[in-house]
Amino acid sequence: MTTRTESVDTPAGEARVTWHPARAARLVLALGHGAGGGIEARDLRALAAALPGRGITVALVEQPWRVAGKKVAAAPKVLDEGWRALWPALAAAGPPVVAGGRSAGARVACRTAAELGAAAVLALAFPLHPPGRPEKSRAGELLGAGRPTLVVQGGRDPFGRPEEFPSDFPGGGGVLVEIPYADHGFAVPKKADLTQGEALGRLTGAVGDWLTRLP
């Protein structure tokens, strides 16, 4: 189906939603981008291409700082304000909305999911800590999401490898999927035992399977 773009006013400025609709959608997956890029990220593009065929509408959300052409992301509080203001437009699509995003966008989804009534949370490349600073843990945001949560993490992500995540996360209603050899952007080296396409296929397959199992 044809994509469409919608502009939404927020307290932080104009935001933008690019819709990748599914026929007779059972869910909407809203995905925010990271602090270092926009909705052109390979994982976001892959999900937008793969999931509508599985009955899941994908909404790629561009925060106001990105729409305005700024190179530096807004503060976390401002990102949350923009996401909250966008939520009614996302919810108006009809089906339940799963809040998600990559990196900084995943943090926003975790921090706001419960108050906005998200059906679940998808955290792609969750930045558990700054590179080389494991003592600066952001695990509290992840554990406090208050919704069924899927984390998809690269095996060599410097912002948090899968084995660094809290041991009580899966037992608390969360699921963690590792993409072997992948970095923070889910890029895999040419010498890896799987291709870039295979890595993204694992990512989209895991996300699609998890979403279809949600009640």
N, C-alpha and C positions, 0 to 999 in steps of 0.2 A: 504493500500500500504506500501511498505518497506521504512523505514527511511534511510536517508543517511547523512553523515557528511562531511562537507567541511571546509578546513582550509583556512584562508584569512590573508595575511600579512597586518599589519597596522603600522603606525609610533610608536605605543606603544608595538609592538610585535605581535605574532601570535594570532589571534582570531579564533573562531570556530563556525560554523553554523550547527545545526542539523535540517534537513528538514523533516517535516511530510507532505507529498504531498497529495493533493486532485486531483481526476480525473476531468479534465475540470475546473480547478480552476478559479473562478472569481476574487479572491483577494488573496494577500499574507499578512498574519499578522506576522510581525517581533516583537519578544518579547525579551527584555533584562532582565537580572536578577537583584537582589538587591545587596546591599553592604555586606549583611551578609550571602549570600548563592549563589547557582548557579541555573542552569536550572532544578534541581530536586525539586524546590518549588512546593507545591501542586497545586497552581492555574495555574502555567505554564504547569505542567503535565496534568491537567484536560483539559485545552484548547487544547493542542496538541492531546489529545485523542478524543475530541468531535467534533472539528470544521472541520477536513477533510471530514467527512461525510456530511457536509453542503456545500461542494464546496469551502472551504477556506483552502489554504495551510498555515501551521504554520511553521515558522522558529525560532527556539530557539537559541539565540545568546549568546555565552560566551565571555565575555570581556578578553583581553590579560592577565590581572592580575590573573584572575581565571584559565585560561589555563596554566599559568606558575606555578600554585600551591601556589600562595601567599595568605596569610590569611587576608590582609588588602587591601581594595579597593583603586584604584588609585584616584587621585584628579578629580573633576568634569571636568576640562578642558581636561584631558587625556582621560576620559571616552567619552567625545564628539568627540575627535579626532579619537578614535577607531571606534565609531559608524559611523562617516562620511566615514571612509575608507572602512567599510563594506558595505555601502549602494549600490555601484554598483553591488556587488554580489547578493544582495537582489533584486534589480530592474531588474536584468538580467533574473529573473524567468518569466517575461512576464506581468502578470496582475498588476494592481495598487497595491502599497504596503502601508499598514497601519502600522505606527510606534507605537510601544507599549513597555510596560515593567512593572515590578513591582517595587515599592519603588524607589530606585536610578535609576533603568532602566526607570521608568516612567518620571523622571526628565530629563533624557537624551533625551527621545523621544520628550518631550515638547519643550526643548531648541533648537532642531535641525529640527523640522518637517517642518517649512516653507521653510527654505533654501534648504532642500533636496527634496522638492516637494512631501512629504507624502500625501496620499489621506485623512488621518484622523489620530487621535491619540487615543490610548487606554491606560489609566492610571490606573493600578491596585495598590491599597494600596498607593496612592500618599502621600508622607511624607510632609504634609502641614506645619509641624513644628517639631522640636525635642520634644520628650516627656516632658511634663511639661513646655514647653517654647513657648506658643502661640504667644508671641511677636516677635519671630523669624520666621515670616511667609514667605513661599515660594509661596504664591498665585500668584505672578507676573509671575513665570515660567508657571504656568497652564493657566493663562489668556492670556499670550503672545504666546501660541502655534500657533495661527493663522490658525487652522484647526478644523473641526468638532471633538469634543472630548467627549469621554465617560470616566467617573471616576467610578470605582467600589471600594467601601470602606466598611470595616467592621464597624459594629455598635459600637464596643468598641475599635477601633484602637487608641492607645495612640499617634500616630503620626498625628492624625486629625480625629475626629469623623465627620460623615456626616453633622451634624448641624453646624459645624465650618467653612464649606466652604463658600466662598464669595457668597452673595445672588445674585449677578449679573452673576454668572457663568452659570446657566442654561439659563438665558435670552440671554446670549451672544453666543448661539449656542452649549452649552455644555449640557450633560446629566449626572446626578449623580444617581447611583443605590446603595442602601444600602443592605448589607448582614447582617441580624440581628445576634447579639451575637458574630460576628466574630472579631478576633483580627487582628493585622497587617499581619499575615501569613494566614488569613482566617480560622484559627482554631476556632472551637466552643466548649464550655464546654459540658460535658456529660449531665448536667442538663438542657441544652437549649431545647427550644420547637421544634427544628429541628435538624436532625442528621448531621454529617459531610458530608455525601454523599448528603443530600438534600441541604446543603449550597453551595457545589460546583456545584450542578445541577442548582441552581439559578444563580450562577456566569456564568457558561458556556451558559446557556439559554439566559441570558440578553445580553452577548457579541455577541452570534450568531445572535440573533434577530436584534441587532443594526447594525451589519456588513451587514446583508442582506438588510437592508433599505438604506444603503449608495448609493448615485447615481453612 
